[in-house]
Amino acid sequence: MTDRQARADAALARAQGLRGQKVESVSAPCLFPTPPGVARYVVELADIEPGMTVLEPSAGTGALLDAVPKGCAVTAVEIVLSLADRLRRLERRVLCQNFLEYDEGLRFDRVVMNPPFDHGSDIKHIEHARELLAPGGRLVAICADGPRQREAFAEAELYEPLPEGTFAAQGTGVRTAIVVLEARS
């Protein structure tokens, strides 16, 4: 077992131990904030180091941003104005727009994301985000754990279903998974 896999296994164990914990209540369409333990696991799998450029599309409440190590150049994209305004208080670069329309020509070393899931939109968001990776970049996303997602991400470096009820405290019983994708060559 590699050191990275051992760290990821430990982070997943912590995430499983946090299942059912309460999080801050925020109302927005299709928003199910990432539980803190899962956010730490996603960032651990992303292998983010200080100095890297990091993108969080559909940033919501910023749970993934909170887990990103200090010293990174972070860009968050959030369509809901009240959430974008709130994220700006974290002193991160925040753009208020539809992520599927985002492309400033920047490419990122890492992308961490928990996109909206409705009607397979998670697949569209993840595919768009993958196009924004710099050469050698890595994307770690939470997605619905369904047949469309398993098929869409069949070539992923990792496709790992999360435990049942991972997002129950956030108000959904949707089965979820973590997908890890590398930049296309």
N, CA and C of each residue as an Amber inpcrd file, in Angstrom:
protein
   555
   0.8540000  -1.1780000   0.0000000   0.0000000   0.0000000   0.0000000
   0.8930000   1.2310000   0.0000000   0.5710000   2.1590000  -0.9000000
   1.3460000   3.3910000  -0.9840000   1.0090000   4.3020000   0.1890000
   1.9080000   5.2480000   0.4380000   1.6760000   6.2170000   1.5130000
   0.4200000   7.0310000   1.2330000   0.2330000   7.4170000  -0.0450000
  -0.9540000   8.1900000  -0.3980000  -2.2220000   7.3740000  -0.1480000
  -2.2060000   6.0890000  -0.4970000  -3.3850000   5.2480000  -0.2770000
  -3.6390000   5.0650000   1.2180000  -2.5890000   4.9460000   2.0170000
  -2.7550000   4.8060000   3.4700000  -3.3860000   6.0780000   4.0490000
  -2.9180000   7.2550000   3.5800000  -3.5040000   8.5180000   4.0450000
  -4.9600000   8.6240000   3.6170000  -5.2480000   8.2060000   2.3780000
  -6.6240000   8.2650000   1.8730000  -7.5280000   7.3140000   2.6620000
  -7.0350000   6.1110000   2.9760000  -7.8190000   5.1540000   3.7680000
  -8.1150000   5.7190000   5.1540000  -7.1300000   6.3750000   5.7550000
  -7.3320000   6.9700000   7.0790000  -8.3480000   8.1020000   7.0060000
  -8.2770000   8.9130000   5.9460000  -9.2360000  10.0130000   5.7970000
 -10.6450000   9.4810000   5.5870000 -10.7830000   8.3890000   4.8000000
 -12.1090000   7.8020000   4.5990000 -12.6680000   7.2680000   5.9120000
 -11.8280000   6.6660000   6.7220000 -12.2870000   6.1660000   8.0220000
 -12.7910000   7.3190000   8.8880000 -12.0730000   8.4590000   8.8360000
 -12.5400000   9.6340000   9.5800000 -13.8720000  10.1240000   9.0280000
 -14.0060000  10.1170000   7.7060000 -15.2560000  10.5720000   7.0760000
 -16.4190000   9.6780000   7.4810000 -16.1920000   8.3830000   7.5270000
 -17.2520000   7.4510000   7.9240000 -17.6560000   7.6750000   9.3710000
 -16.7120000   8.0520000  10.1950000 -17.0020000   8.3170000  11.6030000
 -17.8010000   9.5870000  11.8070000 -17.8000000  10.4630000  10.8110000
 -18.5280000  11.7290000  10.9210000 -19.9290000  11.6490000  10.3520000
 -20.3080000  10.5220000   9.7680000 -21.6430000  10.3760000   9.2050000
 -22.6940000  10.7260000  10.2380000 -23.6860000  11.4790000   9.8210000
 -24.7760000  11.8270000  10.7180000 -24.5420000  13.0960000  11.5250000
 -23.3250000  13.6750000  11.4590000 -23.0940000  14.9090000  12.1910000
 -23.8260000  16.0550000  11.5080000 -24.2440000  17.0170000  12.2660000
 -24.9630000  18.1630000  11.7210000 -23.9930000  19.1380000  11.0690000
 -24.5140000  19.8230000  10.0460000 -23.7520000  20.8800000   9.4080000
 -24.6180000  22.1290000   9.3920000 -24.0280000  23.2560000   9.0700000
 -24.7720000  24.5040000   8.9990000 -25.8420000  24.4020000   7.9200000
 -27.0210000  24.8800000   8.2090000 -28.1330000  24.8210000   7.2690000
 -28.0700000  26.0050000   6.3190000 -28.0680000  25.7000000   5.0310000
 -28.0450000  26.7130000   3.9980000 -29.0240000  26.2740000   2.9280000
 -29.7950000  27.2000000   2.3870000 -30.7900000  26.8560000   1.3900000
 -30.3930000  27.3940000   0.0230000 -30.2970000  26.4750000  -0.9350000
 -30.0530000  26.8210000  -2.3320000 -30.4360000  25.5910000  -3.1420000
 -30.8850000  25.7810000  -4.3800000 -31.2800000  24.6370000  -5.1930000
 -30.1250000  23.6530000  -5.3720000 -30.3950000  22.3850000  -5.1850000
 -29.4240000  21.3050000  -5.4190000 -28.1820000  21.4000000  -4.5400000
 -28.2610000  22.0880000  -3.4240000 -27.1000000  22.2450000  -2.5440000
 -27.1570000  21.2380000  -1.4050000 -26.1630000  20.3680000  -1.3670000
 -25.9870000  19.4260000  -0.2830000 -24.5210000  19.5370000   0.1370000
 -24.2380000  20.3910000   1.1420000 -22.8460000  20.6510000   1.5220000
 -22.0720000  19.3790000   1.8530000 -20.8190000  19.3940000   1.4950000
 -19.9390000  18.2530000   1.7410000 -19.6420000  18.1520000   3.2310000
 -19.8860000  16.9750000   3.8370000 -19.5180000  16.8060000   5.2470000
 -18.0070000  17.0130000   5.4340000 -17.5870000  17.5780000   6.5630000
 -16.1610000  17.8970000   6.7620000 -15.2110000  16.7080000   6.5580000
 -15.5640000  15.5390000   7.0510000 -14.6840000  14.3850000   6.8800000
 -14.5380000  13.9820000   5.4300000 -15.6210000  14.0650000   4.6740000
 -15.5720000  13.7480000   3.2460000 -14.7540000  14.8110000   2.5150000
 -14.9120000  16.0730000   2.8980000 -14.1200000  17.1410000   2.2820000
 -12.6240000  16.8890000   2.4850000 -12.2590000  16.5100000   3.6930000
 -10.8340000  16.2180000   3.9590000 -10.3530000  15.0390000   3.1210000
 -11.1860000  14.0300000   2.9540000 -10.8300000  12.8610000   2.1370000
 -10.6390000  13.2580000   0.6710000 -11.5470000  14.0660000   0.1360000
 -11.4330000  14.5340000  -1.2470000 -10.1090000  15.2800000  -1.4310000
  -9.7880000  16.1840000  -0.5320000  -8.5550000  16.9600000  -0.6310000
  -7.3390000  16.0540000  -0.4720000  -7.4260000  15.0810000   0.4060000
  -6.3200000  14.1200000   0.5730000  -6.0690000  13.3720000  -0.7350000
  -7.1340000  12.9010000  -1.3700000  -6.9870000  12.1910000  -2.6450000
  -6.4430000  13.1030000  -3.7450000  -6.7540000  14.3840000  -3.6640000
  -6.2750000  15.3340000  -4.6710000  -4.7750000  15.5770000  -4.5590000
  -4.1930000  15.2780000  -3.4070000  -2.7520000  15.4390000  -3.2010000
  -2.3100000  16.8770000  -3.5060000  -2.9860000  17.8090000  -2.8290000
  -2.7290000  19.2380000  -3.0390000  -1.5470000  19.6840000  -2.1880000
  -0.6460000  20.4180000  -2.8320000   0.5220000  20.9490000  -2.1350000
   0.5150000  22.4690000  -2.2220000   1.1160000  23.1470000  -1.2390000
   1.2060000  24.6110000  -1.3010000   1.8190000  25.0540000  -2.6260000
   1.2960000  26.1530000  -3.1520000   1.7830000  26.6850000  -4.4160000
   0.9740000  26.2280000  -5.6240000   0.1380000  25.2170000  -5.4530000
  -0.6730000  24.7280000  -6.5640000  -1.8590000  25.6550000  -6.8160000
  -2.3530000  25.6090000  -8.0460000  -3.5920000  26.2890000  -8.3880000
  -4.7220000  25.2810000  -8.2250000  -5.7960000  25.7100000  -7.5490000
  -6.9010000  24.8200000  -7.2090000  -8.2130000  25.4790000  -7.6130000
  -9.0930000  24.6930000  -8.2150000 -10.4200000  25.1530000  -8.5970000
 -11.4680000  24.3670000  -7.8300000 -12.4570000  25.0890000  -7.2720000
 -13.6480000  24.4210000  -6.7540000 -14.8590000  24.9820000  -7.4970000
 -15.3750000  24.2060000  -8.4630000 -16.5910000  24.6120000  -9.1590000
 -17.8110000  24.3800000  -8.2720000 -18.8570000  25.1700000  -8.4870000
 -20.0980000  25.0170000  -7.7090000 -19.7540000  24.8990000  -6.2320000
 -19.0510000  25.9010000  -5.7320000 -18.4210000  25.8410000  -4.4120000
 -19.3870000  25.8270000  -3.2350000 -20.6250000  26.2360000  -3.4260000
 -21.6160000  26.1620000  -2.3500000 -21.1920000  26.8980000  -1.0980000
 -21.1020000  26.1710000   0.0080000 -20.7330000  26.7640000   1.2900000
 -19.2240000  26.8020000   1.5160000 -18.4560000  26.2240000   0.6000000
 -17.0010000  26.2590000   0.7270000 -16.4110000  25.1540000   1.5850000
 -17.1480000  24.0730000   1.7950000 -16.6370000  22.9800000   2.6340000
 -15.3390000  22.3990000   2.0730000 -15.2570000  22.2630000   0.7660000
 -14.0190000  21.7500000   0.1770000 -12.9090000  22.7950000   0.2760000
 -13.2510000  24.0550000   0.0770000 -12.2540000  25.1270000   0.2060000
 -11.6300000  25.1340000   1.5960000 -12.4660000  24.8910000   2.6040000
 -11.9730000  24.8740000   3.9860000 -10.9060000  23.8040000   4.2040000
 -10.9620000  22.7400000   3.4100000 -10.0220000  21.6310000   3.5870000
  -8.7470000  21.7860000   2.7630000  -8.7270000  22.7490000   1.8260000
  -7.5450000  22.9550000   0.9820000  -6.4420000  23.5770000   1.8210000
  -5.2110000  23.0570000   1.7090000  -4.1090000  23.6090000   2.5080000
  -3.8330000  25.0740000   2.1770000  -3.3230000  25.7760000   3.1420000
  -2.9320000  27.1780000   2.9490000  -1.8070000  27.2390000   1.9150000
  -1.6740000  28.3910000   1.2790000  -0.5800000  28.5850000   0.3340000
  -0.9100000  28.1760000  -1.0860000  -2.1850000  27.8960000  -1.3760000
  -2.6070000  27.5550000  -2.7330000  -3.3460000  28.7400000  -3.3390000
  -3.2710000  28.8590000  -4.6490000  -4.0370000  29.8810000  -5.3650000
  -5.3800000  29.2480000  -5.7240000  -6.4200000  29.6190000  -4.9790000
  -7.7230000  28.9730000  -5.0980000  -8.7010000  29.8680000  -5.8490000
  -9.4300000  29.2590000  -6.7760000 -10.5320000  29.9180000  -7.4660000
 -11.7930000  29.1250000  -7.1870000 -12.8320000  29.8210000  -6.7730000
 -14.1380000  29.1950000  -6.5430000 -15.1330000  29.7940000  -7.5230000
 -15.9940000  28.9390000  -8.0570000 -17.0620000  29.3950000  -8.9330000
 -18.3740000  28.9730000  -8.2870000 -19.2890000  29.9280000  -8.1180000
 -20.5780000  29.6410000  -7.4770000 -21.6530000  30.4890000  -8.1560000
 -22.7420000  29.8500000  -8.5660000 -23.8080000  30.5320000  -9.2970000
 -24.7500000  31.3290000  -8.3940000 -24.9080000  30.9160000  -7.1370000
 -25.8430000  31.5790000  -6.2200000 -25.1270000  32.7700000  -5.5780000
 -25.6590000  33.9800000  -5.8300000 -25.0070000  35.2120000  -5.3810000
 -24.7670000  35.2360000  -3.8730000 -25.7540000  34.8640000  -3.0760000
 -25.5760000  34.9160000  -1.6170000 -24.4590000  33.9830000  -1.1570000
 -24.3320000  32.8240000  -1.8040000 -23.2480000  31.9060000  -1.4490000
 -21.9000000  32.4500000  -1.9250000 -21.8640000  33.0300000  -3.1310000
 -20.6200000  33.6110000  -3.6410000 -20.1540000  34.7440000  -2.7280000
 -21.0890000  35.5930000  -2.2920000 -20.7240000  36.6850000  -1.3790000
 -20.1520000  36.1350000  -0.0770000 -20.7480000  35.0830000   0.4140000
 -20.2740000  34.4560000   1.6570000 -18.8750000  33.8660000   1.4700000
 -18.6210000  33.2500000   0.3180000 -17.3070000  32.6570000   0.0420000
 -16.2150000  33.7150000  -0.0660000 -16.5710000  34.8960000  -0.5200000
 -15.5830000  35.9770000  -0.6510000 -14.9760000  36.3430000   0.7050000
 -15.7130000  36.0990000   1.7640000 -15.1920000  36.3770000   3.1080000
 -14.0260000  35.4530000   3.4690000 -13.8860000  34.3350000   2.7330000
 -12.7810000  33.4050000   2.9830000 -11.4810000  33.8850000   2.3440000
 -11.5460000  35.0790000   1.7150000 -10.3820000  35.6560000   1.0490000
  -9.8420000  34.7400000  -0.0370000 -10.7670000  34.1980000  -0.8210000
 -10.4300000  33.3870000  -1.9900000 -10.9600000  34.1120000  -3.2110000
 -10.4400000  33.7840000  -4.3590000 -10.9620000  34.3530000  -5.6050000
 -12.2780000  33.6470000  -5.8910000 -13.3610000  34.4050000  -5.9490000
 -14.6930000  33.8370000  -6.1390000 -15.3610000  34.5010000  -7.3360000
 -15.8700000  33.6890000  -8.2470000 -16.6110000  34.1750000  -9.3980000
 -18.0480000  33.7200000  -9.2580000 -18.9860000  34.6290000  -9.4460000
 -20.4060000  34.2930000  -9.3620000 -20.9270000  34.1000000 -10.7800000
 -21.0070000  32.8410000 -11.1920000 -21.4950000  32.5200000 -12.5270000
 -21.8000000  31.0280000 -12.6220000 -22.4550000  30.6560000 -13.7140000
 -22.7300000  29.2570000 -13.9980000 -21.4130000  28.5910000 -14.3690000
 -21.0200000  27.5630000 -13.6450000 -19.7380000  26.9190000 -13.8990000
 -19.6540000  26.3440000 -15.3060000 -20.7600000  25.8520000 -15.8370000
 -20.7230000  25.2560000 -17.1790000 -20.4090000  26.2900000 -18.2580000
 -20.4840000  27.5740000 -17.9220000 -20.1300000  28.6440000 -18.8520000
 -18.7570000  29.2430000 -18.5340000 -18.0780000  28.7130000 -17.5400000
 -16.7930000  29.2550000 -17.0980000 -15.6480000  28.7220000 -17.9580000
 -14.8250000  29.6160000 -18.4510000 -13.5200000  29.2850000 -19.0110000
 -12.7920000  30.5790000 -19.2950000 -11.9010000  30.9360000 -18.3960000
 -11.0880000  32.1490000 -18.5530000  -9.7610000  31.8480000 -19.2230000
  -9.5770000  30.6180000 -19.6510000  -8.3090000  30.2360000 -20.2440000
  -7.3010000  29.7450000 -19.2200000  -7.6480000  29.8310000 -17.9280000
  -6.7600000  29.3310000 -16.8790000  -6.8470000  27.8110000 -16.8030000
  -5.7500000  27.1950000 -16.4470000  -5.7330000  25.7490000 -16.2070000
  -5.2250000  25.5360000 -14.7910000  -5.7460000  24.5070000 -14.1450000
  -5.5160000  24.2960000 -12.7190000  -4.7650000  22.9920000 -12.4680000
  -3.9260000  23.0270000 -11.4230000  -3.2090000  21.8130000 -11.0180000
  -4.1560000  20.7910000 -10.4100000  -5.1570000  21.2840000  -9.6730000
  -6.1030000  20.4000000  -8.9880000  -7.5050000  20.9880000  -9.0690000
  -8.4820000  20.0930000  -9.1450000  -9.8900000  20.4640000  -9.0460000
 -10.5010000  19.5660000  -7.9920000 -11.2070000  20.1570000  -7.0330000
 -11.9810000  19.4040000  -6.0380000 -13.4110000  19.8940000  -6.1470000
 -14.3680000  18.9430000  -6.1540000 -15.7320000  19.3830000  -6.4340000
 -16.7980000  18.4360000  -5.9210000 -17.9340000  19.0410000  -5.6070000
 -19.1690000  18.3450000  -5.2530000 -20.2610000  19.0300000  -6.0770000
 -20.3870000  18.6330000  -7.3590000 -21.3100000  19.3380000  -8.2550000
 -22.7650000  18.9700000  -7.9950000 -23.6940000  19.7270000  -8.5930000
 -25.1030000  19.3330000  -8.5190000 -25.2950000  17.9930000  -9.2460000
 -26.2370000  17.1880000  -8.7550000 -26.4490000  15.8430000  -9.3020000
 -27.6790000  15.7160000 -10.1860000 -28.5770000  16.6910000 -10.1450000
 -29.8730000  16.5260000 -10.8050000 -29.7420000  16.2200000 -12.3020000
 -30.4660000  15.2140000 -12.7410000 -30.5400000  14.8020000 -14.1560000
 -29.1650000  14.5600000 -14.7820000 -28.2460000  13.9960000 -14.0460000
 -26.9230000  13.6880000 -14.5800000 -26.0300000  14.9040000 -14.7680000
 -26.4030000  16.0410000 -14.1570000 -25.5810000  17.2410000 -14.3430000
 -24.2010000  17.0860000 -13.7100000 -24.0650000  16.1590000 -12.7580000
 -22.7420000  15.9410000 -12.1730000 -21.7490000  15.5060000 -13.2450000
 -22.1920000  14.6870000 -14.1770000 -21.3030000  14.2220000 -15.2490000
 -20.8540000  15.4060000 -16.1050000 -21.7920000  16.2760000 -16.4800000
 -21.4510000  17.4540000 -17.2950000 -20.4630000  18.3550000 -16.5600000
 -20.7120000  18.5990000 -15.2720000 -19.8170000  19.4650000 -14.4890000
 -18.4160000  18.8540000 -14.3830000 -18.3460000  17.5600000 -14.1200000
 -17.0450000  16.9020000 -13.9650000 -16.2900000  16.8970000 -15.2920000
 -16.9800000  16.6040000 -16.3890000 -16.3090000  16.6120000 -17.6940000
 -15.7950000  18.0130000 -18.0370000 -16.5950000  19.0470000 -17.7540000
 -16.1480000  20.4190000 -18.0170000 -14.9330000  20.7560000 -17.1440000
 -14.9820000  20.3910000 -15.8790000 -13.8690000  20.6710000 -14.9670000
 -12.5920000  19.9630000 -15.4220000 -12.7390000  18.7530000 -15.9410000
 -11.5490000  18.0170000 -16.3960000 -10.8460000  18.7550000 -17.5270000
 -11.6040000  19.4530000 -18.3610000 -11.0160000  20.2270000 -19.4510000
 -10.2040000  21.4120000 -18.9290000 -10.4010000  21.7770000 -17.6820000
  -9.6940000  22.9200000 -17.0890000  -8.4320000  22.5090000 -16.3310000
  -8.0900000  21.2240000 -16.3900000  -6.8790000  20.7540000 -15.7230000
  -5.6320000  21.0830000 -16.5460000  -4.5910000  21.4840000 -15.8540000
  -3.2810000  21.6760000 -16.4780000  -2.6810000  20.2950000 -16.7450000
  -1.7010000  20.2120000 -17.6440000  -1.0320000  18.9180000 -17.8500000
  -0.5270000  18.3720000 -16.5100000  -0.7760000  17.1090000 -16.2540000
  -0.3930000  16.4910000 -14.9880000  -1.3670000  16.7650000 -13.8640000
  -2.4500000  17.4820000 -14.1610000  -3.4310000  17.8390000 -13.1400000
  -4.3010000  16.6660000 -12.7150000  -4.9930000  16.8680000 -11.5910000
  -5.8470000  15.8240000 -11.0140000  -7.1500000  16.4390000 -10.5440000
  -8.2330000  15.7210000 -10.7860000  -9.5710000  16.1290000 -10.3790000
 -10.1250000  15.0740000  -9.4350000 -10.6780000  15.5100000  -8.3210000
 -11.3600000  14.6120000  -7.3910000 -12.7570000  15.1850000  -7.1730000
 -13.7590000  14.3640000  -7.4800000 -15.1400000  14.8330000  -7.4110000
 -16.0140000  13.8430000  -6.6720000 -17.0440000  14.3870000  -6.0600000
 -18.1300000  13.5790000  -5.5210000 -19.1870000  13.5470000  -6.6150000
 -19.7430000  12.3830000  -6.8780000 -20.7920000  12.2690000  -7.8840000
 -21.8570000  11.3090000  -7.3670000 -22.9980000  11.3070000  -8.0510000
 -24.0090000  10.3020000  -7.7390000 -23.4190000   8.9450000  -8.1020000
 -23.7490000   7.9250000  -7.3580000 -23.2530000   6.5710000  -7.6430000
 -24.3360000   5.8090000  -8.4010000 -24.4250000   6.0910000  -9.6880000
 -25.4230000   5.4520000 -10.5310000 -24.7850000   4.8530000 -11.7680000
 -25.5750000   4.1390000 -12.5490000 -25.0210000   3.4910000 -13.7480000
 -24.4500000   4.4880000 -14.7630000 -25.0830000   5.6650000 -14.9040000
 -24.5480000   6.6530000 -15.8560000 -23.1740000   7.1360000 -15.4230000
 -23.0120000   7.3500000 -14.1160000 -21.7290000   7.8290000 -13.6070000
 -20.6630000   6.7350000 -13.7210000 -21.0250000   5.5100000 -13.3650000
 -20.0440000   4.4170000 -13.4700000 -19.5700000   4.2450000 -14.9110000
 -20.5000000   4.3750000 -15.8590000 -20.1340000   4.2560000 -17.2730000
 -19.2950000   5.4500000 -17.7200000 -19.7110000   6.6570000 -17.3590000
 -19.0010000   7.8650000 -17.7790000 -17.5670000   7.9030000 -17.2600000
 -17.3520000   7.3380000 -16.0690000 -16.0310000   7.4220000 -15.4450000
 -15.3560000   6.0560000 -15.3330000 -15.6300000   5.1920000 -16.2990000
 -15.0630000   3.8360000 -16.2890000 -13.5350000   3.8510000 -16.3170000
 -12.9370000   4.8890000 -16.9300000 -11.4750000   4.9390000 -17.0280000
 -10.8340000   5.6910000 -15.8700000 -11.6080000   6.0440000 -14.8680000
 -11.0850000   6.8220000 -13.7390000  -9.9640000   6.0800000 -13.0200000
  -9.0650000   6.8550000 -12.4520000  -8.0030000   6.2680000 -11.6250000
  -8.6190000   5.5890000 -10.4020000  -9.6970000   6.2100000  -9.8860000
 -10.4060000   5.6520000  -8.7340000 -11.8830000   5.9940000  -8.8700000
 -12.7300000   5.0110000  -8.6220000 -14.1760000   5.2270000  -8.5060000
 -14.5710000   4.4760000  -7.2480000 -14.8870000   5.2270000  -6.1900000
 -15.1240000   4.6160000  -4.8760000 -16.4770000   5.0330000  -4.3050000
 -17.4180000   4.0950000  -4.2360000 -18.6950000   4.4240000  -3.6010000
 -18.4850000   4.8100000  -2.1340000 -19.1840000   5.8520000  -1.7040000
 -19.1450000   6.2650000  -0.3050000 -20.1920000   5.4750000   0.4730000
 -20.0500000   5.3850000   1.7830000 -21.0070000   4.6220000   2.5900000
 -22.4250000   5.1740000   2.4720000 -23.4050000   4.2810000   2.5550000
 -24.8180000   4.6970000   2.5620000 -25.0070000   5.7550000   3.6470000
 -25.7990000   6.7620000   3.3550000 -26.1200000   7.7770000   4.3470000
 -25.0690000   8.8480000   4.5370000 -24.0550000   8.8860000   3.6820000
 -22.9860000   9.8780000   3.8410000 -23.5390000  11.3000000   3.8680000
 -24.5780000  11.5760000   3.0720000 -25.1500000  12.9150000   2.9910000
 -26.5070000  13.0140000   3.6840000 -26.8360000  12.0630000   4.5330000
 -28.1470000  12.0630000   5.2080000 -28.3570000  13.3190000   6.0510000
 -27.3430000  13.7490000   6.7640000 -27.4750000  14.9480000   7.6060000
 -27.6610000  16.2090000   6.7690000 -27.3070000  16.1410000   5.4870000
 -27.4780000  17.2790000   4.6000000 -28.8270000  17.2260000   3.8860000
 -29.6110000  16.1900000   4.1540000 -30.9650000  16.1290000   3.6240000
 -31.1720000  15.2920000   2.3880000 -30.2350000  14.4130000   2.0740000
 -30.4220000  13.5470000   0.9160000 -29.9020000  12.1480000   1.1870000
 -30.5910000  11.1880000   0.5940000 -30.1650000   9.7960000   0.6990000
 -29.5360000   9.3010000  -0.5860000 -29.1900000  10.2270000  -1.4860000
 -28.5870000   9.8410000  -2.7620000 -27.2960000   9.0750000  -2.5020000
 -27.1680000   7.9660000  -3.2040000 -25.9150000   7.1950000  -3.1250000
 -24.8320000   7.9780000  -3.8560000 -23.6710000   8.0990000  -3.2460000
 -22.5990000   8.9060000  -3.8050000 -21.3110000   8.1090000  -3.9440000
 -20.4130000   8.6450000  -4.7440000 -19.1040000   8.0290000  -4.9540000
 -18.0860000   9.1440000  -5.1260000 -16.8400000   8.7680000  -4.9930000
 -15.7400000   9.6840000  -5.2950000 -15.0620000   9.1660000  -6.5440000
 -14.8060000  10.0970000  -7.4650000 -14.1220000   9.7550000  -8.6980000
 -12.8380000  10.5900000  -8.7830000 -11.7470000   9.9430000  -9.1880000
 -10.4610000  10.6170000  -9.3690000 -10.0760000  10.4770000 -10.8400000
  -9.8560000  11.6170000 -11.4810000  -9.4880000  11.6460000 -12.8960000
  -8.2160000  12.4640000 -13.0730000  -7.3700000  12.0140000 -13.9650000
  -6.1640000  12.7470000 -14.3190000  -6.4530000  13.5970000 -15.5480000
  -5.6230000  14.6130000 -15.8010000  -5.7580000  15.4370000 -17.0010000
  -5.5700000  14.5540000 -18.2320000  -6.3250000  14.8840000 -19.2500000
  -6.1560000  14.1630000 -20.5180000  -4.8350000  14.6080000 -21.1520000
  -4.1540000  13.6700000 -21.7870000  -2.8840000  14.0490000 -22.4140000
  -3.0970000  14.6420000 -23.7780000
